[in-house]
């Protein structure tokens, strides 16, 4: 599309870079202002661990209930796109998840 309009590949690369920066700025971390009244104690502890890890700018944290390592929303924002693995804290709405059975329900703070 751009090759027909612009001869310079340097200009083309620059416009793509600007587009990526624009999208990164539009995606923001989830706000904590949402209601936590409907959450179980387990979900609250997951949210607490995730929030602390994001504030410390960590890529992962240990899930308090399962002991597994989980990517933070901060790590996903650093990646810049949905990886398609149906991650718990995906800020992109799990748009690249191919299998509909893998998609999860959003509980106002993260996917369960």
Phi, psi and omega in degrees: 000311180284335183298327180288325185271326185236130180279327186280124176287333178297319178294321180297315179297322180293320180293324177293318178300317178296323179296317179296316178299321179299314181292323178296325180289332182284333181272126182235162178294152177295143179276151180271359184287350183291156184294132177253009183293329183274357184274147174283169178297323177298316179294324177295320180292324175297314180298319180298313179296320180294315180299316179297320179293320179293320179296328178273003180057044178268150179282328184220163171217164179267125178297125182296332183269321184259335183086358179282154174277136184232136176291141177274166175296327177301317180296320179295320178294327177293325178294318175095358178199165177287132181275345178088011183262010181057050182291149183299320186251030182297118179278359184257011177073021179053043185291335182261010177285117185285314185276117181299333180291336180279337182299144185247168179270138180269125184261023181088349176232324179200171180276136177237000000 
